[in-house]
Amino acid sequence: MRRILTLTFLLIPFLSFSQSVEKNVYDPGDPTNGYYLAVRPRSGSIRGTLLLLTSFTPPEALLSETRLHNVTYANDLLTVYVSLGKKICADTATINRINLMVKHLTTTYSADTSRMALAGYSYAGGVALRYTELAYKNPSVCGFQPKAVFAIDAPVDLIGLWHWCEREIKKNYFPGSVADGKILLDLMTKDIGAFPATPDTYQYLTPFNKDLVSSGNEQSLVSIPLRLYYDADIQWQLANRRNSLYDTNIPDGSELINRLLLLGNARAEFVSAKMPGVRSNGMRNPNSLSIVDEVDCIQWIRKALGIFDPNTWVPPYQYSAPAGWSIERFALPPDFAPQITWKGVEDVRFHPGWGDSLSEGYWSYTYLWWIDGNPVIDAASLQQALQAYYTGLVNRNIVPGKIPADKRIPTVATIKKIKPAEKDKETYTGVIRMLDYLAQRPMELNTIIHVRVPQSSGKTVVLVGISPQPFSHPVWKTLDKIPADFAP
């Protein structure tokens, strides 16, 4: 049976379809790092954004190291990769750079800043954390307030990073760490000053200072979903790098999570990698994006951003499905009708004969709109919403249905208010004239609409019955009974 909507919120790690990576220049004055890469979701409906920062490497280098953009592609998330160049702290220049980039992407993609997650890989992880702290402590400084933040093998304490550099240089064992230590010390000295000559600057820029007796900058993270990802294979560190636990980023990261938990942030998580970190060249490296379980991470982001997931959502109401009838749920507005301004959930009940043109239940179904808040709902707004809904529904089936132009007709909804039915705040009836894209012929759908406002729910309920059958037909007995039995 062909349904109105096939559920598209599929959390899959590998995708066989192609993706388009778009390069966007947001700072023409910086040809090296003044751009970002974006991957739109497959559906074309951007319900949230993942912004991942990196340092020292171009954003193109991330594409082969992670499948985050593959999973977001199937989950209505826009993915954005951007490099901070040689920046490892959230100083004024870096904050302004991020703000400029976010302004550009919101204009380019109409991305909603209230549904953005910020992440940072390695040294950029500390920048992501500190940006988030500043966004909530002093919102005027930042371009948006991340609704979730995570960092991947990130040093979270700048003072601790300074001491790590000194230890690695003195140890003089692994050439890569020694070289990193020298580069980072030189960079911090130029940008921040040598420690401890400028302690106040370090304290302002670090997202966390483990040596403070009382809470520091991390207080601003107390209400934010937060994750820190680490490869906790200490045996490998000892054998290959001569690193104890204290020569890694893990102690500082675990202490930050512990303090946030003590402050009451039950959504702060230390995430140990399920698999060892491996770079795309096959080399074992704890500092790898592969330590993030992409599917689990995107599930977490969707939940943190408040994006509807039909696989996990538990309805806070009773809405029956008769024997043989099937159920589908998705976010409101649906991706085929973004013009609808109401937000919430659509819950559909399909007659068993919905897709069978020989059945008396052909195109007969009922659905519930569980709408956030108490918007204005009247004949005009319902007519506008339903016309947008069914216009979009037809349009999305033109190409797959190979519907020729001479068979297409405009969709017109006509809605009028009638005497309120029992339990209703208001009741409406009407007709939707549209193309039956299944049979490729004109069709009229009769509709009855019940509007209710459950007490203390903060929601508005719109119950819609649909059928081409006249209201006197027996199919309407069931279509009327389902909303009548609705209970919040």
Buried (B, 14 or more C-beta within 10 A) or exposed (E): EEEBBEEBBEBBEEBEEEBEBEEBEBBEEEEEBBBBBBBBBBBEBBBBBBBBBBBBBBBEBBBEBBBBBBBBBBBBBBBBBBBBBBBBBBBEEBBEBBBBBBBBBBEBBEBBBEBBBBBBBBBBBBBBBBBBBBBBEEEEBBBBBBBBBBBBBBBBBBBBBBEBBEEBBEBEEBEEBBEBBEEBBEBBBEBBBEBEEBEEBBBBBBBBBBEBEEBBBBBBBBEBBBBBBBBBBBEBBEEBBEBEEEBBBBBBBBBBBEBBBEBEBEBBBBBEBEEBBBBEEEEEBBBBBBBBBBBBBBBBBBBBBEBBBBEEEEEEBEBBBEEEBBEBBBBBBBBBBBEBEBBBBBBBBBBBBBBBEEBEBBBBBBBBBBBBEEEEBEBEBBBBBBBBBBBBBBBBBBEEBEBEEEBBEEBBBBBEBBEBBEBBEBBBBBBBBBBBBBEBEEBEBBBBBBBBBBEEBEBBBBBBBBBBBEBEBEBBEBBBEBBEEBEB
